[in-house]
Amino acid sequence: YPISPELHFNISRKFSLSIDGRVAHMDMENFHGIGNLAYPESFDDDGLMRVGYISSHFGDNAITQLLEPVLASHDREKVKSFVYSLGQPSRADVTKRLKSLTDVYRSLYGTPTEVVADRINNDNIHILVYVDSYSSFFPDELIAFRPAPVQIFYLGHLASTGSEHVQYFVTDKNATPEDQR
């Protein structure tokens, strides 16, 4: 049954605020994040934009199949791409394909969320693309940590995440009609 865009936003916003509340109560004594992360002011000395893609669902599935052409289309003279895999290691052939399409592949399965945020931030990522949705497999707090200055949802959310920490989501006219934007 379809739900209205307003109801979808209100549900997403409430969930996002619950994430913010969990993050506010975390012990951050040894964590650089939330207000302490340093963002790159410009491209690195190599002049490359650093784009990270993160998911807990990289594997032999639709998400990976839809992302592979995106990774393949990067001009490696302008973009340095990173893949952060949070899920259990996938089949060797899938991992090999992803590694061949990206500059840096990091398997972070089982890594604490704040360490993942630090890793992304230390990689000086300019744009972080979440190829996931809110799920039991995805560390939702990562969004609130804002490990990169620009955060985008792609494939996992076809409408607002309700989060003030995500600036953009990728959609099309079929998934999100004009009157629902």
Residue pairs with C-beta under 8 A, 6 or more apart in sequence:
3 11
5 159
5 180
8 159
8 160
9 159
9 160
9 162
10 162
11 162
12 157
12 159
12 160
12 161
12 162
12 163
13 160
13 162
13 163
14 162
15 134
15 162
16 143
16 161
16 162
16 163
16 164
16 165
17 162
19 140
19 141
19 143
19 144
19 163
20 144
22 140
22 141
23 34
23 141
23 144
23 145
26 114
26 141
28 34
28 114
31 114
31 117
31 118
32 38
32 118
32 121
33 114
33 117
33 118
33 121
33 145
33 146
33 147
34 144
34 145
34 146
37 117
37 121
37 145
37 146
37 147
38 121
39 121
39 148
39 149
40 50
40 124
40 126
40 149
43 49
43 50
43 126
44 50
44 124
46 80
47 78
48 77
48 78
48 79
48 80
49 78
49 79
49 80
49 126
49 127
50 79
50 80
50 82
50 123
50 124
50 125
50 126
50 127
51 74
51 79
51 80
51 81
51 82
51 125
51 126
51 127
51 128
51 129
52 81
52 82
52 83
52 84
52 120
52 123
52 125
52 127
52 128
52 129
52 148
53 67
53 70
53 71
53 81
53 82
53 83
53 84
53 102
53 129
53 131
54 83
54 84
54 86
54 120
54 128
54 129
54 130
54 131
54 132
54 142
55 63
55 67
55 84
55 85
55 86
55 87
55 130
55 131
55 132
55 138
55 156
56 85
56 86
56 87
56 132
56 135
56 137
56 138
56 139
57 63
57 64
57 87
57 131
57 132
57 137
58 64
58 67
58 83
58 85
58 87
58 90
58 94
58 95
58 98
58 131
59 87
59 90
59 91
59 94
60 90
60 91
60 94
63 131
63 132
63 155
63 156
64 90
64 94
64 98
66 155
67 131
67 154
67 155
68 97
68 98
68 101
71 81
71 83
71 98
71 101
71 102
72 101
74 81
76 103
80 103
80 104
81 101
81 102
81 103
81 104
82 102
82 103
82 104
82 105
82 106
82 120
82 123
82 125
83 98
83 99
83 102
83 104
83 105
83 106
84 106
84 108
84 116
84 119
84 120
85 95
85 98
85 105
85 106
85 107
85 108
85 109
86 108
86 109
86 111
86 116
86 137
86 138
86 139
87 109
87 137
88 109
89 95
89 107
89 109
95 105
95 107
98 105
99 105
104 123
106 119
108 115
108 116
108 119
111 119
113 139
113 141
113 142
113 145
114 145
116 139
116 142
116 147
117 142
117 145
117 147
118 147
120 128
120 147
120 148
121 147
121 148
125 147
125 148
126 148
126 149
126 150
127 148
127 149
127 150
127 151
127 152
128 147
128 148
128 150
128 151
128 152
129 152
129 153
129 154
130 143
130 151
130 152
130 153
130 154
130 156
130 157
130 166
131 154
131 155
131 156
132 138
132 155
132 156
133 153
133 156
133 157
134 140
134 156
134 157
134 161
143 151
143 161
143 163
143 165
143 166
144 163
144 165
146 165
150 167
150 168
151 165
151 166
151 167
151 168
152 166
152 167
152 168
152 169
152 170
153 161
153 166
153 168
153 169
153 170
154 169
154 170
155 170
157 169
158 169
158 171
158 175
158 176
159 169
159 171
159 175
159 176
159 180
160 169
161 169
